[in-house]
Amino acid sequence: MNNFTELINGDTPVLVDFYADWCGPCRYQAPILKEVASQLGSLARVVKIDVDKNPAVAQAYGIRGIPALLIFRKGEVVWRASGVRQTHELVQQLQQAAA
């Protein structure tokens, strides 16, 4: 949890994908996240958190359904969504968080 806290406390927006390997929609979201990361480069970071391996982190942020996507900036949640989201929406949200 300490590494996670350090990561989300920076000035760079961080998109966190809470997922599980057994989750079908989560597998669909994965290539979208790779595309988002490649489009934004150093403007934002994309991190995946396996809820089965990191239940304390998932619980701390009230994750009840997956995939769940949260954007953090300076330790604060600035955007949150559940379910599969498309590249253009995620890029737009991250650009707004970076502004």
Sequence and secondary structure as in RCSB ss.txt:
>XXXX:A:sequence
MNNFTELINGDTPVLVDFYADWCGPCRYQAPILKEVASQLGSLARVVKIDVDKNPAVAQAYGIRGIPALLIFRKG
EVVWRASGVRQTHELVQQLQQAAA
>XXXX:A:secstr
 HHHHHHHTSSS EEEEEE TT HHHHHHHHHHHHHHHHHGGG EEEEEETTT HHHHHHTT  SSSEEEEEETT
EEEEEEES   HHHHHHHHHHHH 
